[in-house]
Amino acid sequence: MAQTTAPTKTILRALAGETLATPPIWMMRQAGRYLPEYKATRAEAGDFLSLCYNPDLATEVTLQPIRRFGFDAAILFADILLVPQALGADLWFVTGEGPRLSTVTTQADFDQLKPVDDIHETLNPIYQTVRNLAGALPPETTLIGFAGAPWTVATYMIAGQGTKDQGPAHQLRINDNPLFESLLNLITKATIEYMSAQIEAGAEVMKIFDSWAGSLSGEAFQKYALEPAREITQELKKRHPGIPIIGFPREAGDQYIGFHKATGVDCVALDNSVSAEWAAANVQVDGCVQGNLASRHMVTGGQDLIDETRSIVKAFSKGPHIFNLGHGITPDANPDNVQLMIDTVRDAG
């Protein structure tokens, strides 16, 4: 949904480069297991993937935190691994352990994947969820769509699960680089089509989650984190002029510097391994930033939560800023602490 006039929603204003007295706020994984209403809807769906692919129930869990907390944005309820599933990978979730996929480690494995044009058959329910949300959200609430970055998605497709150091993906990158790059290119093309379809369905902002970007460095970061983000951003903005894009190269450290300019994203989301003061001096100088309260504060609460929230708001107060966590909220978080964070942000502004 391209912006043709000056935006009025607070998050769109921040993404356009405006410094606001009170930063807009949303929270990664804000629809999730810390909310009792989410658990009830998840039980109704039966399992996680059934919830993702049920537009009515996925719409409901996306709306739940908006009703409860009044966040300035809702983010589509889905999962970054739906793209590999749409490309033909087997995907399932093991209770208490997380996702599992069939692996792509040989040319024969790669050759069995589907062409990019076939992904929509699987992903059509996700687009319906976006359409539902575009019609159901309060007029002041921004709708964010998303996808996983190609490097992060590739790490799961190569290893078949999340790994501590993304070792299997690094091994394939080094030992069979042509195969690795073919896989990354396929994921990149599929991600462009998936995100473009979300925009056509009504998403107002797109976010690229590169959860494992921090395990890349130097030339590898340039080639496999920066370049795919640039390609995706450039193509989406070509197709949908004015669409704002948030990039999240988690744990990129010094490689956050220049990420705006290198990729063309409108906002760089920050994890909490960098300080807000450092990020204001080195990253926010190039545009909007998002972040970066440590998720643990949603569990522990108290004065530490208040103090750190105020500190982040103050550090980023001289430029465009969207308040968020440095990572997704955890299942053991207390909803009361979420409310305390929101109240603190809005009182501090």
C-alpha atoms as one frame of an Amber mdcrd trajectory, in Angstrom:
protein
   0.000   0.000   0.000   2.098   2.886  -1.296   2.020   6.254   0.454   0.854
   8.988  -1.921   0.345  11.735   0.672   2.062  12.645   3.921   1.424   9.807
   6.401  -0.659  10.379   9.500  -0.090   7.120  11.404   2.710   7.543  13.916
   4.839   4.616  12.747   4.585   5.721   9.129   5.617   9.228  10.190   8.689
   7.865  11.992   9.553   5.694   8.997   9.304   8.788   6.795  12.015  10.376
   8.947   9.974  12.462  11.357  11.163  12.910  14.936   8.130  12.529  17.195
   7.756  13.767  20.760   6.553  10.299  21.797   7.941   7.368  19.842   5.402
   4.932  18.419   5.582   1.456  19.891   5.004  -2.150  18.949   6.683  -5.343
  20.081   8.190  -8.296  18.268   6.114 -11.451  18.882   3.454  -9.291  20.509
   0.867 -11.927  19.511   2.123 -14.936  21.387   2.357 -17.378  24.217   2.641
 -14.810  27.030  -1.034 -13.918  26.456  -3.762 -16.206  27.839  -6.082 -15.268
  24.967  -3.447 -16.415  22.473  -3.134 -19.778  24.215  -6.884 -20.274  23.968
  -6.936 -19.512  20.244  -3.886 -21.704  19.624  -5.674 -24.577  21.357  -8.677
 -23.992  19.111  -6.448 -24.172  16.034  -4.859 -27.433  17.166  -1.217 -26.660
  16.364   1.024 -23.780  15.359   0.980 -24.296  11.598  -2.790 -24.765  11.582
  -3.031 -21.404  13.349  -0.762 -19.735  10.756  -2.838 -21.073   7.864  -6.269
 -20.308   9.348  -7.003 -16.698   8.296  -9.788 -16.194  10.846  -7.749 -17.441
  13.801  -4.510 -15.788  12.618  -6.436 -12.528  12.337  -7.768 -12.997  15.858
  -4.350 -13.550  17.471  -2.903 -10.579  15.567  -5.683  -8.366  16.918  -5.463
  -9.592  20.526  -2.483  -7.449  21.599  -3.977  -4.433  19.814  -7.167  -4.770
  21.857  -5.272  -5.324  25.090  -2.447  -2.797  24.772  -3.258  -0.379  21.945
   0.078  -0.793  20.180   0.700   1.574  17.280   1.215  -1.356  14.908   0.018
  -4.899  14.405   2.364  -7.406  12.801   0.963 -10.224  10.733   0.851 -13.528
  12.631   2.836 -15.993  10.527   6.308 -17.605  10.540   9.484 -17.077   8.531
   9.568 -20.778   7.630   6.336 -20.701   5.630   8.395 -19.658   2.587  10.541
 -22.825   2.606   7.391 -24.868   3.072   5.838 -23.092   0.082   8.997 -23.955
  -1.881   8.395 -27.636  -1.147  10.329 -28.275   2.058   8.655 -30.456   4.670
   7.997 -28.406   7.809   6.795 -29.470  11.221   7.181 -28.276  14.809   8.396
 -30.385  17.721   6.792 -29.352  21.008   9.314 -27.670  23.258  12.068 -27.836
  20.637  10.945 -25.755  17.672  10.821 -26.184  13.898  12.112 -29.054  11.823
  12.526 -29.096   8.052  13.643 -31.486   5.372  17.176 -30.425   4.456  18.726
 -29.007   1.312  22.376 -30.086   1.268  22.813 -31.522  -2.235  21.975 -30.486
  -5.776  19.388 -33.282  -5.849  17.682 -31.782  -2.787  17.666 -28.360  -4.433
  16.276 -29.724  -7.681  13.233 -31.060  -5.821  12.191 -27.579  -4.652   9.314
 -25.851  -6.393   9.677 -22.828  -8.682   9.014 -19.424  -7.173   5.774 -18.981
  -9.120   4.237 -21.913  -7.225   4.575 -20.502  -3.696   1.260 -18.635  -3.672
  -0.760 -21.846  -3.716   0.533 -22.528  -0.205   0.667 -18.922   0.973  -2.761
 -17.693  -0.165  -4.222 -18.107   3.372  -1.555 -15.698   4.649  -2.616 -13.072
   2.131  -6.214 -13.538   3.264  -5.132 -12.863   6.846  -3.525  -9.617   5.669
  -6.736  -8.630   3.881  -8.740  -9.433   7.011  -6.446  -7.298   9.152  -6.439
  -4.382   6.728 -10.202  -4.212   7.217 -10.306  -4.923  10.945  -7.567  -2.797
  12.519  -8.323   0.558  14.136  -7.671   3.429  11.704  -4.664   4.646  13.695
  -2.918   1.243  13.731  -0.276   0.383  11.130  -0.232  -3.114   9.597   3.239
  -4.644   9.291   3.959  -7.650   7.079   7.234  -9.546   7.132   9.474 -12.315
   5.884  12.700 -13.925   6.961  15.886 -12.746   5.294  17.392 -15.205   2.780
  20.468 -16.000   4.895  18.422 -16.796   7.999  15.870 -18.866   6.058  18.710
 -20.711   4.312  20.291 -21.664   7.651  17.110 -23.510   8.606  16.706 -25.144
   5.194  20.295 -26.412   5.234  20.412 -27.618   8.854  16.789 -28.707   9.098
  16.443 -26.811  12.365  17.808 -23.867  14.288  21.473 -24.241  15.252  23.631
 -22.408  17.747  26.280 -21.214  15.286  24.615 -21.797  11.889  27.496 -24.215
  11.262  25.824 -26.359   8.578  24.994 -23.270   6.489  28.531 -21.913   6.828
  29.907 -25.319   5.860  27.786 -25.484   2.705  28.642 -21.858   1.907  32.327
 -22.757   1.919  32.268 -26.327   0.562  29.648 -25.962  -2.185  29.263 -22.274
  -2.826  27.406 -22.631  -6.153  24.694 -24.712  -4.464  24.545 -22.353  -1.499
  24.182 -19.310  -3.734  21.539 -21.036  -5.867  19.512 -21.676  -2.709  19.983
 -18.125  -1.459  18.927 -16.724  -4.826  15.795 -18.895  -4.897  14.840 -17.773
  -1.384  15.475 -14.133  -2.330  13.200 -14.335  -5.369  10.487 -16.139  -3.384
  10.734 -13.582  -0.575  10.202 -10.714  -3.021   7.044 -12.362  -4.383   5.757
 -13.220  -0.904   6.308  -9.729   0.472   4.910  -8.099  -2.652   1.728 -10.154
  -2.293   1.401  -9.035   1.340   1.648  -5.407   0.244  -0.990  -5.975  -2.434
  -3.227  -7.485   0.268  -2.932  -4.384   2.461   0.316  -4.440   4.462   1.572
  -0.877   5.007   5.129  -1.665   6.147   7.380  -4.660   5.497  10.044  -6.030
   7.812  12.943  -8.298   6.885  14.032 -10.483   9.827  17.665 -11.592   9.549
  17.850 -13.335  12.909  21.245 -14.933  12.249  22.951 -12.029  10.450  25.378
 -11.744  13.351  27.096 -14.995  12.377  28.239 -13.385   9.119  31.156 -10.970
   8.982  33.246  -9.072   6.499  32.717  -9.994   2.865  30.230 -12.733   3.807
  28.020 -10.173   5.591  28.181  -7.889   2.573  27.324 -10.673   0.147  24.744
 -12.685   2.083  23.096 -10.177   4.448  23.451  -6.736   2.849  23.059  -7.691
  -0.796  19.855  -9.785  -0.466  18.299  -7.078   1.744  19.223  -4.476  -0.892
  17.796  -6.605  -3.712  14.527  -7.243  -1.871  14.172  -3.597  -0.813  14.962
  -2.243  -4.262  12.476  -4.530  -6.009   9.667  -3.943  -3.500  10.099  -0.178
  -3.746  10.121  -0.432  -7.543   6.833  -2.342  -7.509   5.266  -0.430  -4.604
   6.617   3.123  -4.528   6.625   4.561  -1.028   6.418   1.249   0.839   8.509
   1.585   4.039  10.845  -1.284   4.879  12.462  -2.183   8.217  15.623  -4.295
   8.194  16.676  -6.315  11.241  20.202  -7.768  10.899  20.225  -9.071  14.464
  23.524  -8.971  16.344  25.243  -7.237  13.439  27.274  -5.102  15.865  29.450
  -2.594  13.994  27.874  -3.842  10.770  24.706  -1.938  11.716  26.673   1.153
  10.664  25.750   2.113   7.105  23.018  -0.539   6.812  20.423   2.084   5.842
  22.502   3.369   2.942  23.783  -0.011   1.785  20.333  -1.606   1.551  17.878
   1.268   1.084  15.748   0.279   4.083  13.849   3.077   5.830  14.562   1.820
   9.335  17.139  -0.391  11.013  15.886  -2.503  13.904  18.430  -3.001  16.666
  18.986  -5.831  19.093  19.984  -5.068  22.672  23.635  -6.081  22.327  24.331
  -2.491  21.250  23.529   0.484  23.447  20.968   3.051  22.431  23.576   5.776
  22.886  25.984   4.065  20.474  23.202   3.399  17.982  22.006   7.011  18.113
  25.507   8.209  17.245  26.290   5.582  14.599  23.043   4.299  13.075  20.235
   6.775  13.721  22.266   9.448  11.918  21.210   7.711   8.675  17.494   7.361
   9.437  14.854   5.793  11.614  15.862   3.142  14.133  13.737   0.631  16.004
  14.468  -0.865  19.386  15.943  -1.900  21.622  14.813  -2.870  25.133  16.056
  -6.260  26.353  13.261  -8.844  26.362  14.164  -9.939  29.892  12.562  -6.759
  31.245   9.170  -8.139  30.166   9.782 -10.939  32.673  11.419  -9.048  35.533
   9.619  -5.686  35.325  10.066  -3.212  38.149  12.197  -0.087  38.314  14.872
  -1.554  36.021  12.281  -1.789  33.243  11.200   1.801  33.824  14.763   3.145
  33.965  15.984   1.314  30.865  12.877   2.258  28.879  13.339   5.938  29.769
  17.023   5.736  28.897  16.295   4.340  25.418  13.598   6.917  24.708  15.981
   9.704  25.767  18.918   8.364  23.750  16.881   8.250  20.541  14.877  11.422
  21.180  16.732  13.571  18.645  15.794  11.467  15.608  13.141   9.149  14.188
  12.575   6.189  16.512  10.120   3.320  16.880  10.215   1.811  20.365  10.479
  -1.988  20.424  12.300  -4.823  22.093  15.727  -5.982  20.967  14.279  -9.430
  20.307  10.899 -11.113  20.533   8.985 -11.221  23.796   9.378 -14.572  25.569
   6.581 -16.928  26.685   7.366 -16.325  30.374   6.766 -12.566  30.085   4.172
 -10.897  32.304   1.541  -8.890  30.392   1.545  -6.365  33.252   5.169  -5.558
  32.409   4.204  -4.925  28.791   1.668  -2.379  29.985   4.270  -0.810  32.268
   6.661  -0.470  29.324   3.994   1.168  27.154   2.974   3.558  29.924   6.621
   4.486  30.521   7.277   5.185  26.838   4.199   7.333  26.504   4.897   9.194
  29.744   8.549   9.748  28.805   7.765  11.261  25.410
